[in-house]
Amino acid sequence: MNTALFNDEANKIWQKAASSSIPEQLQIKADFYNRLFNFFQVGDYYYAIFNLTSLELELVSNEVTKVTGYEPSEFTVASMMDKIHEDDRPWFLNFENKIRLFLATLPPEKLMKYKARYDFRLKRKDGTPMRVLHQSMVIEHDDDGQILRTMAVHTDISHLKSEGRPVLSIIGLDGEPSYIDVDVDKIFTVSKEFLSKREKQILQLIIEGKVSKEISEMLHISKQTVDSHRNNMIAKSGLKNTSQLIAKAIREGWI
């Protein structure tokens, strides 16, 4: 998914959640935002305030430089979106859309009693990848429940999660229920779909630990056909062996 389309789809999601009216300028109060960190588990992190009316980051903390290499002034909504791994962009959009739909079901008094949590890969200024845990919550809304501002904390969890698909959870605060590993509608999908239906079947069974003979019996095809599909997947993925194929399939969310 190219960056321009990605940004456009994200803006559409956020605009649906935002108020159509322009609020008065929010006075940033450091003590208030510091208290919010009681809701977040943070390691190496930075935080930002997102205005859904202007679709701009009103504040980016200085810690962003330590974590990503970028100065706060360099870190905008557009630049952040450009740094998200291409294969994680559909996950990002589907998660944001699911969060918007969930918040739309809540009465105004409960909007600030939930935080959303999901992960994705982000590129640092030096070009190296990192896995970010994104946690966000509503910090301002109008009387009708239209969201005006959210606060997001990004924590570097590269040392905790090096591969695997992104996961969304919605965490309830003040006694509200939580929803872990939330199913999302795949409205947006990865564009580079290069595995055939049969290849995906075989790849899934390989990941489950099945050998070629077992797979051939399960799918009623010859062992030679299974091996041929396996070798084709390895070749067109630019990999060297089955172990690399399994690792990349899990990391990139092919299955």
Secondary structure, DSSP 4 states (H G I P E B T S, - for coil): --HHHHHHHHHHHHHHHB-SS-PPPP---HHHHHHHGGG---SSEEEEEEETTTTEEEEE-THHHHHHS--GGG--HHHHHHHB-GGGHHHHHHHHHHHHHHHHTS-GGGGGGEEEEEEEEEE-TTS-EEEEEEEEEEEEE-TT--EEEEEEEEEE-TTT-SSS---EEEEE-TT---B-S------S--S---S-HHHHHHHHHHHTT--HHHHHHHHTS-HHHHHHHHHHHHHHTT-SSHHHHHHHHHHHT--
